[in-house]
Amino acid sequence: MAIKRIIAIGSAKGGVGKSSITASIALSLSKHTSVGILDADIYGPNQHILFNINKKPKISKKLFNPINKNKIKIISMGNILNNDKAAIWRGPMLSGAIKKLINSTNWGDLDYLLIDMPPGTGDAYLTVAAEIKPDHVLLVTSQSNLAVQDTIKSKAMFDRLKIPMIGIIDNMSYSISPSSDKKIHEFTAINLEDEIGLKVLGSVPRTREIGNFNPEKSSILFEPIYNEILKIIQ
């Protein structure tokens, strides 16, 4: 088993679109490379929802076989726990669950493994840093001042963990008028590169197309950002 590159997608702030961004990057990568997704958000997993996966992974030789959806190998606690069950666990149990998903999954050979990180800066991040050692981190934020301030904390954490950060995605940055192509900005624009100190790889609008994620087809709106990411991670 060999995984060439591991990329964590994170932010201390919840609700900024880490899961959707992770899924969108995976869809784009899957066109030309082998890719997997590890959903490390134990309390609120979403990848199984985004990709419409309703079955549990099979186990062989004491290893989870990730579910293959559209050429993407996916493992998520959402497919292991029953849908009506919540993971009400303290920190050590959370870390143990992440280690289990990491070490007990038969990924095979992958060009890229994407890790959909939970919000926060605690145990999950320390576990991923120690057990997986990502090659890169991609941060996701919105133009909300609260999201920006939490993303600054994320950057400080990854600086301390000495994990290289490739940049920021400005998600839900603006809306597009339904009657024209005019951009509508809900927030006063924040210069994210000045505030956070990382390169902005691109901005994603708030649209129905992206909000209703299509697991069969990547959005053309995401392609410029994907191309920027690819320049760095190849």
TORKOL-4160 file (C-alpha; in steps of 0.2 Angstrom, whole numbers, padded with zeros to 4 digits, m for minus):
234
<pt num="1" X="0000" Y="0000" Z="0000"/>
<pt num="2" X="0007" Y="0017" Z="m0005"/>
<pt num="3" X="0000" Y="0034" Z="m0003"/>
<pt num="4" X="0010" Y="0047" Z="m0012"/>
<pt num="5" X="0002" Y="0064" Z="m0005"/>
<pt num="6" X="m0009" Y="0067" Z="0010"/>
<pt num="7" X="m0018" Y="0084" Z="0010"/>
<pt num="8" X="m0028" Y="0089" Z="0025"/>
<pt num="9" X="m0043" Y="0102" Z="0022"/>
<pt num="10" X="m0046" Y="0111" Z="0038"/>
<pt num="11" X="m0052" Y="0126" Z="0048"/>
<pt num="12" X="m0056" Y="0130" Z="0066"/>
<pt num="13" X="m0073" Y="0137" Z="0061"/>
<pt num="14" X="m0087" Y="0125" Z="0057"/>
<pt num="15" X="m0099" Y="0128" Z="0043"/>
<pt num="16" X="m0087" Y="0136" Z="0031"/>
<pt num="17" X="m0088" Y="0121" Z="0018"/>
<pt num="18" X="m0073" Y="0110" Z="0022"/>
<pt num="19" X="m0083" Y="0094" Z="0017"/>
<pt num="20" X="m0089" Y="0101" Z="0001"/>
<pt num="21" X="m0072" Y="0108" Z="m0004"/>
<pt num="22" X="m0064" Y="0091" Z="0000"/>
<pt num="23" X="m0077" Y="0082" Z="m0011"/>
<pt num="24" X="m0075" Y="0095" Z="m0025"/>
<pt num="25" X="m0056" Y="0093" Z="m0025"/>
<pt num="26" X="m0058" Y="0074" Z="m0025"/>
<pt num="27" X="m0070" Y="0074" Z="m0040"/>
<pt num="28" X="m0057" Y="0085" Z="m0049"/>
<pt num="29" X="m0042" Y="0074" Z="m0045"/>
<pt num="30" X="m0052" Y="0058" Z="m0049"/>
<pt num="31" X="m0052" Y="0063" Z="m0067"/>
<pt num="32" X="m0033" Y="0059" Z="m0069"/>
<pt num="33" X="m0027" Y="0052" Z="m0053"/>
<pt num="34" X="m0032" Y="0039" Z="m0039"/>
<pt num="35" X="m0039" Y="0048" Z="m0024"/>
<pt num="36" X="m0046" Y="0044" Z="m0007"/>
<pt num="37" X="m0056" Y="0053" Z="0006"/>
<pt num="38" X="m0054" Y="0050" Z="0025"/>
<pt num="39" X="m0068" Y="0059" Z="0034"/>
<pt num="40" X="m0060" Y="0063" Z="0050"/>
<pt num="41" X="m0075" Y="0073" Z="0057"/>
<pt num="42" X="m0080" Y="0059" Z="0069"/>
<pt num="43" X="m0094" Y="0070" Z="0077"/>
<pt num="44" X="m0102" Y="0077" Z="0061"/>
<pt num="45" X="m0097" Y="0066" Z="0046"/>
<pt num="46" X="m0103" Y="0072" Z="0030"/>
<pt num="47" X="m0094" Y="0063" Z="0015"/>
<pt num="48" X="m0106" Y="0049" Z="0015"/>
<pt num="49" X="m0120" Y="0061" Z="0013"/>
<pt num="50" X="m0112" Y="0071" Z="0000"/>
<pt num="51" X="m0108" Y="0055" Z="m0010"/>
<pt num="52" X="m0125" Y="0047" Z="m0007"/>
<pt num="53" X="m0117" Y="0032" Z="0002"/>
<pt num="54" X="m0130" Y="0022" Z="0012"/>
<pt num="55" X="m0120" Y="0006" Z="0015"/>
<pt num="56" X="m0107" Y="0001" Z="0027"/>
<pt num="57" X="m0089" Y="m0004" Z="0022"/>
<pt num="58" X="m0085" Y="m0022" Z="0021"/>
<pt num="59" X="m0071" Y="m0029" Z="0032"/>
<pt num="60" X="m0058" Y="m0041" Z="0026"/>
<pt num="61" X="m0043" Y="m0047" Z="0035"/>
<pt num="62" X="m0048" Y="m0035" Z="0049"/>
<pt num="63" X="m0047" Y="m0020" Z="0038"/>
<pt num="64" X="m0061" Y="m0008" Z="0032"/>
<pt num="65" X="m0062" Y="m0008" Z="0013"/>
<pt num="66" X="m0066" Y="0010" Z="0008"/>
<pt num="67" X="m0082" Y="0012" Z="m0002"/>
<pt num="68" X="m0078" Y="0016" Z="m0020"/>
<pt num="69" X="m0089" Y="0030" Z="m0027"/>
<pt num="70" X="m0085" Y="0038" Z="m0044"/>
<pt num="71" X="m0067" Y="0031" Z="m0043"/>
<pt num="72" X="m0065" Y="0039" Z="m0026"/>
<pt num="73" X="m0061" Y="0028" Z="m0011"/>
<pt num="74" X="m0071" Y="0035" Z="0004"/>
<pt num="75" X="m0071" Y="0030" Z="0023"/>
<pt num="76" X="m0082" Y="0039" Z="0035"/>
<pt num="77" X="m0088" Y="0036" Z="0052"/>
<pt num="78" X="m0105" Y="0040" Z="0045"/>
<pt num="79" X="m0105" Y="0023" Z="0036"/>
<pt num="80" X="m0099" Y="0014" Z="0052"/>
<pt num="81" X="m0111" Y="0021" Z="0065"/>
<pt num="82" X="m0130" Y="0019" Z="0062"/>
<pt num="83" X="m0138" Y="0035" Z="0055"/>
<pt num="84" X="m0147" Y="0038" Z="0071"/>
<pt num="85" X="m0132" Y="0036" Z="0082"/>
<pt num="86" X="m0121" Y="0051" Z="0088"/>
<pt num="87" X="m0103" Y="0048" Z="0093"/>
<pt num="88" X="m0104" Y="0055" Z="0111"/>
<pt num="89" X="m0086" Y="0052" Z="0115"/>
<pt num="90" X="m0072" Y="0061" Z="0125"/>
<pt num="91" X="m0056" Y="0066" Z="0118"/>
<pt num="92" X="m0046" Y="0050" Z="0120"/>
<pt num="93" X="m0061" Y="0040" Z="0111"/>
<pt num="94" X="m0061" Y="0053" Z="0097"/>
<pt num="95" X="m0042" Y="0051" Z="0094"/>
<pt num="96" X="m0044" Y="0032" Z="0095"/>
<pt num="97" X="m0058" Y="0032" Z="0082"/>
<pt num="98" X="m0047" Y="0043" Z="0070"/>
<pt num="99" X="m0032" Y="0031" Z="0073"/>
<pt num="100" X="m0044" Y="0016" Z="0069"/>
<pt num="101" X="m0050" Y="0024" Z="0053"/>
<pt num="102" X="m0032" Y="0028" Z="0048"/>
<pt num="103" X="m0023" Y="0012" Z="0052"/>
<pt num="104" X="m0037" Y="m0001" Z="0049"/>
<pt num="105" X="m0042" Y="0005" Z="0031"/>
<pt num="106" X="m0036" Y="m0004" Z="0016"/>
<pt num="107" X="m0032" Y="0011" Z="0004"/>
<pt num="108" X="m0022" Y="0002" Z="m0008"/>
<pt num="109" X="m0011" Y="0013" Z="m0019"/>
<pt num="110" X="m0017" Y="0031" Z="m0020"/>
<pt num="111" X="m0009" Y="0047" Z="m0028"/>
<pt num="112" X="m0019" Y="0058" Z="m0016"/>
<pt num="113" X="m0028" Y="0055" Z="0001"/>
<pt num="114" X="m0038" Y="0070" Z="0006"/>
<pt num="115" X="m0043" Y="0072" Z="0025"/>
<pt num="116" X="m0059" Y="0081" Z="0029"/>
<pt num="117" X="m0055" Y="0088" Z="0046"/>
<pt num="118" X="m0067" Y="0093" Z="0059"/>
<pt num="119" X="m0069" Y="0111" Z="0066"/>
<pt num="120" X="m0058" Y="0116" Z="0080"/>
<pt num="121" X="m0039" Y="0115" Z="0085"/>
<pt num="122" X="m0039" Y="0100" Z="0097"/>
<pt num="123" X="m0037" Y="0081" Z="0098"/>
<pt num="124" X="m0042" Y="0077" Z="0081"/>
<pt num="125" X="m0028" Y="0088" Z="0073"/>
<pt num="126" X="m0015" Y="0082" Z="0085"/>
<pt num="127" X="m0019" Y="0064" Z="0081"/>
<pt num="128" X="m0019" Y="0067" Z="0062"/>
<pt num="129" X="m0002" Y="0077" Z="0063"/>
<pt num="130" X="0006" Y="0063" Z="0074"/>
<pt num="131" X="m0002" Y="0048" Z="0065"/>
<pt num="132" X="m0004" Y="0053" Z="0047"/>
<pt num="133" X="0008" Y="0067" Z="0045"/>
<pt num="134" X="0000" Y="0077" Z="0030"/>
<pt num="135" X="0011" Y="0083" Z="0017"/>
<pt num="136" X="0000" Y="0099" Z="0015"/>
<pt num="137" X="m0014" Y="0108" Z="0023"/>
<pt num="138" X="m0027" Y="0118" Z="0014"/>
<pt num="139" X="m0037" Y="0130" Z="0024"/>
<pt num="140" X="m0055" Y="0135" Z="0021"/>
<pt num="141" X="m0064" Y="0151" Z="0026"/>
<pt num="142" X="m0078" Y="0163" Z="0022"/>
<pt num="143" X="m0078" Y="0182" Z="0022"/>
<pt num="144" X="m0086" Y="0182" Z="0039"/>
<pt num="145" X="m0075" Y="0190" Z="0052"/>
<pt num="146" X="m0078" Y="0176" Z="0064"/>
<pt num="147" X="m0072" Y="0163" Z="0051"/>
<pt num="148" X="m0057" Y="0173" Z="0047"/>
<pt num="149" X="m0052" Y="0175" Z="0066"/>
<pt num="150" X="m0054" Y="0156" Z="0068"/>
<pt num="151" X="m0044" Y="0153" Z="0052"/>
<pt num="152" X="m0030" Y="0163" Z="0059"/>
<pt num="153" X="m0030" Y="0151" Z="0074"/>
<pt num="154" X="m0029" Y="0137" Z="0062"/>
<pt num="155" X="m0014" Y="0144" Z="0054"/>
<pt num="156" X="m0005" Y="0147" Z="0070"/>
<pt num="157" X="m0009" Y="0129" Z="0075"/>
<pt num="158" X="m0002" Y="0121" Z="0059"/>
<pt num="159" X="0013" Y="0133" Z="0060"/>
<pt num="160" X="0017" Y="0125" Z="0077"/>
<pt num="161" X="0014" Y="0107" Z="0070"/>
<pt num="162" X="0026" Y="0112" Z="0056"/>
<pt num="163" X="0014" Y="0106" Z="0043"/>
<pt num="164" X="0016" Y="0116" Z="0026"/>
<pt num="165" X="0000" Y="0126" Z="0021"/>
<pt num="166" X="m0003" Y="0128" Z="0003"/>
<pt num="167" X="m0016" Y="0142" Z="0004"/>
<pt num="168" X="m0034" Y="0147" Z="0008"/>
<pt num="169" X="m0050" Y="0145" Z="m0001"/>
<pt num="170" X="m0062" Y="0159" Z="0001"/>
<pt num="171" X="m0078" Y="0149" Z="0001"/>
<pt num="172" X="m0096" Y="0157" Z="0000"/>
<pt num="173" X="m0087" Y="0173" Z="m0005"/>
<pt num="174" X="m0101" Y="0180" Z="m0014"/>
<pt num="175" X="m0118" Y="0176" Z="m0023"/>
<pt num="176" X="m0123" Y="0178" Z="m0041"/>
<pt num="177" X="m0138" Y="0187" Z="m0046"/>
<pt num="178" X="m0151" Y="0174" Z="m0053"/>
<pt num="179" X="m0156" Y="0187" Z="m0066"/>
<pt num="180" X="m0138" Y="0191" Z="m0072"/>
<pt num="181" X="m0120" Y="0187" Z="m0069"/>
<pt num="182" X="m0118" Y="0201" Z="m0057"/>
<pt num="183" X="m0109" Y="0197" Z="m0041"/>
<pt num="184" X="m0117" Y="0201" Z="m0024"/>
<pt num="185" X="m0106" Y="0203" Z="m0009"/>
<pt num="186" X="m0115" Y="0200" Z="0008"/>
<pt num="187" X="m0100" Y="0205" Z="0018"/>
<pt num="188" X="m0088" Y="0219" Z="0018"/>
<pt num="189" X="m0073" Y="0212" Z="0009"/>
<pt num="190" X="m0059" Y="0207" Z="0019"/>
<pt num="191" X="m0041" Y="0205" Z="0012"/>
<pt num="192" X="m0038" Y="0187" Z="0017"/>
<pt num="193" X="m0020" Y="0187" Z="0012"/>
<pt num="194" X="m0016" Y="0202" Z="0023"/>
<pt num="195" X="m0027" Y="0196" Z="0038"/>
<pt num="196" X="m0022" Y="0177" Z="0038"/>
<pt num="197" X="m0005" Y="0178" Z="0029"/>
<pt num="198" X="m0007" Y="0164" Z="0016"/>
<pt num="199" X="m0011" Y="0165" Z="m0002"/>
<pt num="200" X="m0029" Y="0164" Z="m0008"/>
<pt num="201" X="m0030" Y="0151" Z="m0021"/>
<pt num="202" X="m0047" Y="0157" Z="m0027"/>
<pt num="203" X="m0065" Y="0161" Z="m0022"/>
<pt num="204" X="m0080" Y="0150" Z="m0023"/>
<pt num="205" X="m0097" Y="0159" Z="m0025"/>
<pt num="206" X="m0113" Y="0154" Z="m0015"/>
<pt num="207" X="m0124" Y="0146" Z="m0029"/>
<pt num="208" X="m0137" Y="0133" Z="m0030"/>
<pt num="209" X="m0126" Y="0122" Z="m0041"/>
<pt num="210" X="m0112" Y="0121" Z="m0028"/>
<pt num="211" X="m0124" Y="0120" Z="m0013"/>
<pt num="212" X="m0133" Y="0105" Z="m0021"/>
<pt num="213" X="m0116" Y="0095" Z="m0023"/>
<pt num="214" X="m0117" Y="0083" Z="m0037"/>
<pt num="215" X="m0106" Y="0068" Z="m0034"/>
<pt num="216" X="m0106" Y="0064" Z="m0052"/>
<pt num="217" X="m0099" Y="0080" Z="m0059"/>
<pt num="218" X="m0087" Y="0093" Z="m0053"/>
<pt num="219" X="m0093" Y="0111" Z="m0055"/>
<pt num="220" X="m0085" Y="0122" Z="m0068"/>
<pt num="221" X="m0084" Y="0136" Z="m0055"/>
<pt num="222" X="m0072" Y="0126" Z="m0045"/>
<pt num="223" X="m0060" Y="0122" Z="m0060"/>
<pt num="224" X="m0049" Y="0138" Z="m0058"/>
<pt num="225" X="m0046" Y="0134" Z="m0040"/>
<pt num="226" X="m0042" Y="0116" Z="m0043"/>
<pt num="227" X="m0029" Y="0121" Z="m0056"/>
<pt num="228" X="m0021" Y="0132" Z="m0043"/>
<pt num="229" X="m0020" Y="0118" Z="m0031"/>
<pt num="230" X="m0013" Y="0106" Z="m0044"/>
<pt num="231" X="0002" Y="0118" Z="m0047"/>
<pt num="232" X="0007" Y="0116" Z="m0029"/>
<pt num="233" X="0003" Y="0098" Z="m0025"/>
<pt num="234" X="0010" Y="0089" Z="m0041"/>
